[in-house]
């Protein structure tokens, strides 16, 4: 197997630990490459490289904002040229469909083009201050070294949401990908030098949370942490960051409600609910894992849903005809099966799936049958905890107020879906739902132009859109005396 290397200060290097670990292909269940098992010393040298690249006088800080934006746009072009190769690496490493990964990789360049365009639109303002003889203005300045910590389900997309605005704002970055999906990150890292980024602007350190993540979060020279992952880990990172008074952006878990009213276009709603939970094998933070179906159409809807879901084609994620791939990691595979067992014990009715997939086309990979539960009480664990797999809980409701109450009765608030032909509902429901993103008559839509983030335990801050670049800036107020009048030194001016 090929031994990967860390990216530190513009060079690919072995870890100080001289240790590697196996990364597994979820379709075969076998290791396919070796990832560096970095440690604190590697974090220290990566942060030192990023700090040096950020200091005044460095090649990075000498760039004008326009030149910085040009580098980002060039990087976007290089990603486009390498999209298929990167998508294949990502699919091999985490098992997501090549069709989706290739789609993501061809779309990712838009983030670098968009934020590259914003780089020289970062402006302060002159304030018509109420003090005579004084000029007051503000500057929007970068924070410094940013730690970007990403999850295993869409590694390059999630990293892009952090890297593009952070670099556009003038920061430098140390990126820690998930230990389960680091290969694509290291391949992605090759493009920064090709694009012309100075050494140290982007560094990639791989390994485990306690050995790399915590030293990175607590490092005194790291100014901000941008994290995507589970809410428990996010809570721990938030606690560690608070001790250093560090900025954070946290994009955490979800238990999103996909709400179908009796006036909806049923066929479209069925496809939307299937997309919300079974696309990406349910391994997305925005998964519509709770389908709230108005009681009047409940039985008919379930019948149509099962007819579509049970025919999902499982198999090799590199095949373009595959619709449902493997679970990305063995621990997650075991966790999903455990939640299915818990749901059955709590009295939910399993009307589809409910077990590991043993179809010939699944080979020896970590596959779970698309699973649907009916008769789900909103208080059951299957309806309140994030499963992160192809498991759908169907919950009936009577009136709008019931749907709102059930949808909001969770600690999470990342996303929600609403299916209706009523204009009133299409406007009213997003106002009442406690979620950072609400889709009406669609699901899983996203764009570099639109902000994304959560309410409640689903996170802090926003990624994408103009809002994202503000997460990587700090405001400085500048006062200049232009009158030359001596002031009483013992009195505030």
Secondary structure, DSSP 8 states (H G I E B T S, - for coil): -EE--EEETTEEE--TT--EEEEEETTTTEEEEEEE---HHHHHHHHHHHHHHHSTTSHHHHS-HHHHHHHHHHHHHHHHHTHHHHHHHHHHHH---HHHHHHHHHHHHHHHHHHHHHGGG----EE--SSTTEEEEEEEEE-SEEEEE--SSSHHHHHHHHHHHHHHTT-EEEEE--TTS-HHHHHHHHHHHHHT--TTSEEE--S-IIIIIHHHHH-TTEEEEEEES-HHHHHHHHHHHHHTT-EEEEE-----EEEE-TTS-HHHHHHHHHHHHHGGGG-STT---EEEEEGGGHHHHHHHHHHHHTT--BS-TTSTT--B---S-HHHHHHHHHHHHHHHHTT-EEEE--SB---GGGTTS--B--EEEES--TTSHHHHS---SSEEEEEEESSHHHHHHHHH-SSEESEEEEE-S-HHHHHHHHHHS--SEEEES--S---TTS-B--EETTEES-BSHHHHHHTTEEEEEEEEE-S-----TTS--
